[in-house]
Amino acid sequence: MTPSATISPHDVLRKYKTIAVVGASKNPAKDAYTVPQFMKDHGYKVIPVNPTADEIVGEKAYPIVDVFRPSEELPQVAQQVVDFHRKYGRPFVFWAQLGLENEEAKKILAKNKIPYIMNACLRIVQRSL
């Protein structure tokens, strides 16, 4: 599968050094643990988001965003990002991991001028920098 994006994944990882990982896992055997650890090891500030964990990869975990969702639920997550962007006005890029893609979410994000990357793995992209 090829990533779909309105912004270059390489440019995102070069420009932004803080990554909130929605659905980060406490289980070291899962990609949702090893990828955030990999990104942290490569100089990124990782903010794990998981409502059942106090700490993941040595960082405080936050329960404030919905946990990892399948592709069909990405529109709800995209709308939360839009709402958060409106409230805080920070630059955001919506990144859905490998295998996750949704046309409705793309429309929501595009309408609100939030760049997105879908179906791309942080670890794979970072390794190719």
RODO-2510 file (C-alpha; in nm, 4 decimals, decimal comma):
residues 129
     n   res          X          Y          Z
     1     m     0,0000     0,0000     0,0000
     2     t     0,1221     0,3471    -0,0835
     3     p     0,0821     0,6349     0,1619
     4     s    -0,1655     0,9077     0,0724
     5     a    -0,0678     1,2502     0,1935
     6     t    -0,1061     1,6234     0,1494
     7     i     0,2402     1,6746     0,2981
     8     s     0,5656     1,4814     0,2685
     9     p     0,6159     1,2329     0,5544
    10     h     0,9892     1,3078     0,5377
    11     d     0,9251     1,6822     0,5705
    12     v     0,7018     1,6224     0,8719
    13     l     0,9663     1,4198     1,0536
    14     r     1,2332     1,6778     0,9700
    15     k     1,0200     1,9732     1,0838
    16     y     0,8317     1,8410     1,3868
    17     k     1,0138     1,6831     1,6786
    18     t     0,7148     1,6192     1,9056
    19     i     0,4852     1,3267     1,8301
    20     a     0,1676     1,2326     2,0162
    21     v     0,1193     0,8587     1,9678
    22     v    -0,2507     0,7800     1,9996
    23     g    -0,2941     0,4201     2,1084
    24     a     0,0591     0,3759     2,2416
    25     s     0,0893     0,0406     2,4191
    26     k     0,2394    -0,0708     2,7501
    27     n     0,3271    -0,4049     2,5885
    28     p     0,6913    -0,4079     2,4655
    29     a     0,6024    -0,6847     2,2167
    30     k     0,3681    -0,4563     2,0190
    31     d     0,4518    -0,2070     1,7449
    32     a     0,2489     0,0482     1,9411
    33     y     0,5323     0,0302     2,1975
    34     t     0,8389    -0,0315     1,9818
    35     v     0,7652     0,2472     1,7309
    36     p     0,7325     0,5211     1,9985
    37     q     1,0492     0,3861     2,1639
    38     f     1,2280     0,3937     1,8273
    39     m     1,1194     0,7535     1,7650
    40     k     1,2292     0,8551     2,1155
    41     d     1,5662     0,6863     2,0600
    42     h     1,6021     0,8975     1,7451
    43     g     1,5553     1,2296     1,9225
    44     y     1,1806     1,2855     1,9069
    45     k     0,9742     1,3916     2,2075
    46     v     0,7072     1,1242     2,2367
    47     i     0,3754     1,1873     2,4101
    48     p     0,2019     0,8519     2,4602
    49     v    -0,1779     0,8603     2,4615
    50     n    -0,3436     0,5651     2,6335
    51     p    -0,6207     0,5867     2,8949
    52     t    -0,5037     0,2692     3,0735
    53     a    -0,1383     0,3634     3,1270
    54     d     0,0433     0,6047     3,3550
    55     e     0,3716     0,5719     3,1675
    56     i     0,4896     0,4291     2,8353
    57     v     0,8498     0,4275     2,7026
    58     g     0,9520     0,6203     3,0136
    59     e     0,7147     0,9084     2,9364
    60     k     0,3964     1,0154     3,1119
    61     a     0,0949     0,8769     2,9252
    62     y    -0,2139     1,0900     2,8724
    63     p    -0,5724     0,9640     2,8452
    64     i    -0,7035     1,2733     2,6646
    65     v    -0,7394     1,1441     2,3066
    66     d    -0,9287     0,8391     2,1848
    67     v    -0,7237     0,5228     2,1594
    68     f    -0,6126     0,3646     1,8302
    69     r    -0,9030     0,3251     1,5924
    70     p    -0,9636     0,1227     1,2768
    71     s    -0,9898     0,3054     0,9421
    72     e    -1,3686     0,3339     0,9571
    73     e    -1,3412     0,5366     1,2793
    74     l    -1,0805     0,7828     1,1470
    75     p    -1,3450     1,0505     1,0687
    76     q    -1,4236     1,0790     1,4415
    77     v    -1,0543     1,1120     1,5239
    78     a    -1,0083     1,3650     1,2413
    79     q    -1,2930     1,5748     1,3822
    80     q    -1,1283     1,5686     1,7262
    81     v    -0,8051     1,6954     1,5687
    82     v    -0,9994     1,9741     1,3941
    83     d    -1,1681     2,0710     1,7219
    84     f    -0,8351     2,0668     1,9063
    85     h    -0,6746     2,2751     1,6294
    86     r    -0,9540     2,5347     1,6513
    87     k    -0,9220     2,5544     2,0292
    88     y    -0,5420     2,5728     2,0526
    89     g    -0,4390     2,6989     1,7086
    90     r    -0,1256     2,4888     1,7007
    91     p     0,0204     2,3445     1,3853
    92     f    -0,0912     1,9862     1,3463
    93     v    -0,0369     1,7073     1,1004
    94     f    -0,2759     1,4125     1,1107
    95     w    -0,0807     1,0882     1,0685
    96     a    -0,2605     0,7542     1,0395
    97     q    -0,0350     0,4516     1,0591
    98     l     0,0324     0,1816     0,8017
    99     g    -0,2905     0,0173     0,6879
   100     l    -0,5151     0,3026     0,8040
   101     e    -0,6864     0,5247     0,5500
   102     n    -1,0320     0,6817     0,5191
   103     e    -1,1745     0,9112     0,2490
   104     e    -1,4222     1,0861     0,4811
   105     a    -1,1419     1,1691     0,7262
   106     k    -0,9376     1,3115     0,4364
   107     k    -1,2296     1,5392     0,3421
   108     i    -1,2719     1,6619     0,7010
   109     l    -0,9021     1,7399     0,7303
   110     a    -0,8736     1,9013     0,3855
   111     k    -1,1780     2,1216     0,4503
   112     n    -1,0068     2,2483     0,7663
   113     k    -0,6649     2,2853     0,5990
   114     i    -0,4988     2,0282     0,8242
   115     p    -0,2297     1,8357     0,6367
   116     y    -0,2514     1,4600     0,6615
   117     i    -0,0540     1,1449     0,6029
   118     m    -0,2318     0,8112     0,5936
   119     n    -0,1063     0,4563     0,5541
   120     a     0,2540     0,5343     0,6515
   121     c     0,4658     0,3975     0,9370
   122     l     0,6670     0,6446     1,1473
   123     r     0,9514     0,3973     1,1922
   124     i     0,9776     0,3140     0,8212
   125     v     0,9744     0,6803     0,7203
   126     q     1,2277     0,7797     0,9873
   127     r     1,4635     0,5016     0,8803
   128     s     1,4568     0,6346     0,5248
   129     l     1,5640     0,9878     0,6245
***
